[in-house]
């Protein structure tokens, strides 16, 4: 690779990483062409960009990124490396996990997401279990809607309850005045008989 080609490659990697919030570095070594192609196809369907890169070029590109110090990831840049860029924090981890149900690879080398670094394949399960922004928003909306739905439901059922109580109370009110005149008449008859 010539010096100019390296500069271009570093710039391409840098462009990928510049605004990325979720960056995974995985080891795809050992996947044959068909399996590698299948992995890339699945990644594409899930809006995950995958690019196989040279470790030294990846490190140089990361060193040039402003605002993030990727140096914690550098020791993992050995062997075959592929960067995975996504919008959803747990998407690459879930993809790797799903693919590994049939294969030994890919393996997670390191990841950067939510301003935190994860180094080592042992973090894969915890990364896959991280809730995505959309899942968290959905849960929050559900939690907020729950009390509101109870209040609305109670308000909708309240008129029925009031009407039911009024209907139950109305016959009792009608019976009471009807009994009262009869009772008054009986007491009047008893008084006049004496």
ZITA-V297601 format. One record per residue. N is the residue number from 1. RES is the residue in one letter. PSI is psi in radians with two decimals (* if undefined). BURIAL is I if it has 9 or more other ideal C-beta (glycine too) atoms within 8 Angstrom, else O. Layout:
BEGIN
[[N | RES | PSI | BURIAL] [N | RES | PSI | BURIAL]]
END
This chain:
BEGIN
[[1 | X | 2.23 | O] [2 | X | 2.91 | O] [3 | X | -0.72 | O] [4 | X | -0.70 | O] [5 | X | -0.67 | O] [6 | X | -0.74 | I] [7 | X | -0.75 | O] [8 | X | -0.76 | O] [9 | X | -0.75 | I] [10 | X | -0.72 | I] [11 | X | -0.68 | I] [12 | X | -0.78 | I] [13 | X | -0.76 | I] [14 | X | -0.73 | I] [15 | X | -0.68 | O] [16 | X | -0.71 | I] [17 | X | -0.36 | I] [18 | X | -0.92 | O] [19 | X | 0.25 | O] [20 | X | 2.33 | O] [21 | X | -0.37 | O] [22 | X | 2.01 | I] [23 | X | 2.13 | I] [24 | X | 2.53 | I] [25 | X | 2.12 | I] [26 | X | 2.79 | I] [27 | X | 1.96 | I] [28 | X | 0.07 | I] [29 | X | 2.38 | O] [30 | X | -0.24 | O] [31 | X | 2.23 | I] [32 | X | 3.10 | O] [33 | X | -0.73 | O] [34 | X | -0.78 | O] [35 | X | -0.68 | I] [36 | X | -0.73 | I] [37 | X | -0.71 | O] [38 | X | -0.73 | O] [39 | X | -0.79 | I] [40 | X | -0.68 | I] [41 | X | -0.78 | O] [42 | X | -0.68 | I] [43 | X | -0.76 | I] [44 | X | -0.73 | I] [45 | X | -0.48 | O] [46 | X | 0.26 | I] [47 | X | 0.66 | O] [48 | X | 2.17 | I] [49 | X | 2.28 | I] [50 | X | 2.28 | I] [51 | X | 2.15 | I] [52 | X | 2.29 | O] [53 | X | 2.79 | I] [54 | X | 2.41 | O] [55 | X | -0.77 | I] [56 | X | -0.66 | O] [57 | X | -0.67 | I] [58 | X | -0.78 | I] [59 | X | -0.77 | I] [60 | X | -0.69 | I] [61 | X | -0.74 | I] [62 | X | -0.59 | I] [63 | X | -0.44 | O] [64 | X | -0.08 | O] [65 | X | 2.24 | I] [66 | X | 2.47 | O] [67 | X | -0.31 | O] [68 | X | 2.29 | O] [69 | X | 1.77 | O] [70 | X | 0.13 | I] [71 | X | -0.43 | O] [72 | X | -0.45 | I] [73 | X | -0.40 | I] [74 | X | -0.72 | I] [75 | X | -0.33 | O] [76 | X | -0.09 | I] [77 | X | 1.31 | I] [78 | X | 2.57 | O] [79 | X | -2.64 | O] [80 | X | 2.26 | O] [81 | X | 2.46 | I] [82 | X | 2.31 | I] [83 | X | 2.52 | I] [84 | X | 2.12 | I] [85 | X | 2.29 | I] [86 | X | 2.89 | I] [87 | X | -0.51 | O] [88 | X | 2.23 | I] [89 | X | -0.69 | I] [90 | X | -0.05 | I] [91 | X | -0.86 | I] [92 | X | -0.66 | I] [93 | X | -0.73 | I] [94 | X | -0.67 | I] [95 | X | -0.82 | I] [96 | X | -0.79 | I] [97 | X | -0.80 | I] [98 | X | -0.70 | O] [99 | X | -0.57 | I] [100 | X | -0.04 | I] [101 | X | -0.46 | O] [102 | X | -0.40 | O] [103 | X | 2.89 | I] [104 | X | -0.42 | O] [105 | X | 2.82 | I] [106 | X | 2.75 | I] [107 | X | 2.50 | I] [108 | X | 2.23 | I] [109 | X | -0.93 | I] [110 | X | 2.88 | I] [111 | X | 2.66 | I] [112 | X | 2.07 | I] [113 | X | 2.64 | I] [114 | X | 0.73 | O] [115 | X | 0.46 | O] [116 | X | 2.54 | O] [117 | X | 2.46 | O] [118 | X | 2.14 | I] [119 | X | 2.15 | I] [120 | X | 2.61 | I] [121 | X | -0.39 | O] [122 | X | -0.24 | O] [123 | X | -0.06 | I] [124 | X | -0.80 | I] [125 | X | -0.79 | O] [126 | X | -0.61 | O] [127 | X | -0.68 | I] [128 | X | -0.49 | I] [129 | X | -0.11 | O] [130 | X | 2.34 | I] [131 | X | 2.42 | O] [132 | X | 2.86 | I] [133 | X | -0.74 | O] [134 | X | -0.71 | O] [135 | X | -0.73 | O] [136 | X | -0.74 | I] [137 | X | -0.74 | O] [138 | X | -0.76 | O] [139 | X | -0.74 | I] [140 | X | -0.77 | O] [141 | X | -0.73 | O] [142 | X | -0.74 | O] [143 | X | -0.69 | O] [144 | X | -0.61 | O] [145 | X | -0.51 | O] [146 | X | -0.93 | O] [147 | X | -0.64 | O] [148 | X | -0.72 | O] [149 | X | -0.64 | O] [150 | X | -0.74 | O] [151 | X | -0.81 | O] [152 | X | -0.78 | O] [153 | X | -0.75 | O] [154 | X | -0.71 | O] [155 | X | -0.63 | O] [156 | X | -0.61 | O] [157 | X | -0.33 | O] [158 | X | -0.82 | O] [159 | X | -0.66 | O] [160 | X | -0.72 | O] [161 | X | -0.75 | O] [162 | X | -0.77 | O] [163 | X | -0.72 | O] [164 | X | -0.73 | O] [165 | X | -0.67 | O] [166 | X | -0.70 | O] [167 | X | -0.70 | O] [168 | X | -0.69 | O] [169 | X | -0.58 | O] [170 | X | -0.85 | O] [171 | X | -0.63 | O] [172 | X | -0.65 | O] [173 | X | -0.70 | O] [174 | X | -0.70 | O] [175 | X | -0.65 | O] [176 | X | -0.84 | O] [177 | X | -0.59 | O] [178 | X | -0.67 | O] [179 | X | -0.59 | O] [180 | X | -0.80 | O] [181 | X | -0.66 | O] [182 | X | -0.76 | O] [183 | X | -0.65 | O] [184 | X | -0.68 | O] [185 | X | -0.73 | O] [186 | X | -0.75 | O] [187 | X | -0.54 | O] [188 | X | -0.71 | O] [189 | X | -0.75 | O] [190 | X | -0.69 | O] [191 | X | -0.74 | O] [192 | X | -0.48 | O] [193 | X | -0.45 | O] [194 | X | * | O]]
END
